[in-house]
Amino acid sequence: MNASLDILPLSSWINTEGKPLVIAGPCSAETEEQMLETATQIKEEGFAHVIRAGVWKPRTRPGSFEGMGEAALPWLQAVKQQTGLPVAVEVATPQHIELALKYGVDILWVGARTTVNPFNVQELADALKGIDVPVLVKNPVNPDLQLWVGALERLNQAGVKKLGAIHRGFSNAQEHKFRNSPMWNIAIELKTIFPQLPVIGDPSHMAGKRAYLYEIAQRALDLHYDGLIIESHRDPDKAWSDAAQQLTPAALGQMLHDLHVRKESYGSDYASQLEIIRGKIDNLDRELLETLANRFALVEKLAEYKRDNNVAAYQVDRFREVLETRAGWGRSLNLYPNLVDELFKLVHMESIRKQTEVMNQVNA
Ligand SMILES: C=C(O[C@@H]1C=C(C(=O)O)C=C[C@H]1O)C(=O)O
């Protein structure tokens, strides 16, 4: 994909002393007291760089708690004053932006349900023209990398240079272990397109349940995410929204303490070891491709035979046998079963494509 962003590094707009950025706070601002108590406890734990709170909550159905709106913004001012930490809220309309800025909100984020709508994102981008405020863009609810990229581009083209992405996972059509499937590949692709873009993991919305937060947060750090945004409430079970996925500030402090932060770069010893191993991997990958090319050359030969004898390209029994035997070989080589299965389904698709191409050539 041909895309680029003109943005400032994260470290130029927030000082995390080289550590991953941590944004913590309740799902929703409920009362002034709840905000102040939660934020003070978070501050005391000492891990957070930013306090978050939902003020306008996009709810799936009417009738659930939709956030306290403007009334909550002075509470965030009080939080800022009391903790000295910057505050972040979600904005979904130009009016939200205006109000958030009026009350001194330091960081804005665009929610997953907003990122899906380019009209909506463009309105936000237009409202942000000429305003120097960091904006974090959550992935769209559906696994569409282009929409995420497009939203980032719209904001950047409006002049937002303090820009980052939040990976919160993607809606599931069916029951799934996680509330929102991480689909890590999509975020990896995003980072490949925009290597300088800060990407922040949102374990709370992926997990949906406290018990899964640690494994997701660790995975994000393993992938060298630039930070985490995690919901924390003074009394999670009594939270007005997302009760099952919030942690007390103390439990969050413990979890963050237990996580392993992967190094940003490696020393010269590591570097040379890494180079040697990567060289070997390069050779193997080349051999892998040569092997595939040899396989497809045989498939082509077979296709000529099928064409001349009027035999179908797809042979279900043989394909089932291929999948079964390869699965067994994979198991004995300790390869992940899904990898072997997906790999041969992909190879088979290409095999059929090649064969139909050969079979539809006018007989030589
Ligand atoms: C190569 C063949 O054609 C197809 C491709 C296969 C493959 O690539 O392994 C297997 C079965 C067929 O659906 C074949 O018939 O053997």
The ligand as an SDF file (V2000), in Angstrom:
LIG
                    3D

 16 16  0  0  0  0  0  0  0  0999 V2000
   -2.1180  -31.6690   -8.3360 C   0  0  0  0  0  0  0  0  0  0  0  0
   -3.3720  -32.1600   -8.4220 C   0  0  0  0  0  0  0  0  0  0  0  0
   -4.4980  -31.3570   -8.5730 O   0  0  0  0  0  0  0  0  0  0  0  0
   -5.1100  -30.7060   -7.4950 C   0  0  0  0  0  0  0  0  0  0  0  0
   -4.0450  -30.1350   -6.6580 C   0  0  0  0  0  0  0  0  0  0  0  0
   -3.4930  -30.8480   -5.6310 C   0  0  0  0  0  0  0  0  0  0  0  0
   -2.1910  -30.4090   -5.0180 C   0  0  0  0  0  0  0  0  0  0  0  0
   -1.6850  -29.3510   -5.3750 O   0  0  0  0  0  0  0  0  0  0  0  0
   -1.6340  -31.1650   -4.2130 O   0  0  0  0  0  0  0  0  0  0  0  0
   -4.1810  -31.9620   -5.1490 C   0  0  0  0  0  0  0  0  0  0  0  0
   -5.3700  -32.3580   -5.6710 C   0  0  0  0  0  0  0  0  0  0  0  0
   -6.0490  -31.6780   -6.7700 C   0  0  0  0  0  0  0  0  0  0  0  0
   -7.1930  -31.0030   -6.2760 O   0  0  0  0  0  0  0  0  0  0  0  0
   -3.6400  -33.6090   -8.4030 C   0  0  0  0  0  0  0  0  0  0  0  0
   -4.7070  -34.0010   -8.9070 O   0  0  0  0  0  0  0  0  0  0  0  0
   -2.8070  -34.3550   -7.8770 O   0  0  0  0  0  0  0  0  0  0  0  0
  1  2  2  0
  2  3  1  0
  2 14  1  0
  3  4  1  0
  4  5  1  0
  4 12  1  0
  5  6  2  0
  6  7  1  0
  6 10  1  0
  7  8  2  0
  7  9  1  0
 10 11  2  0
 11 12  1  0
 12 13  1  0
 14 15  2  0
 14 16  1  0
M  END
$$$$
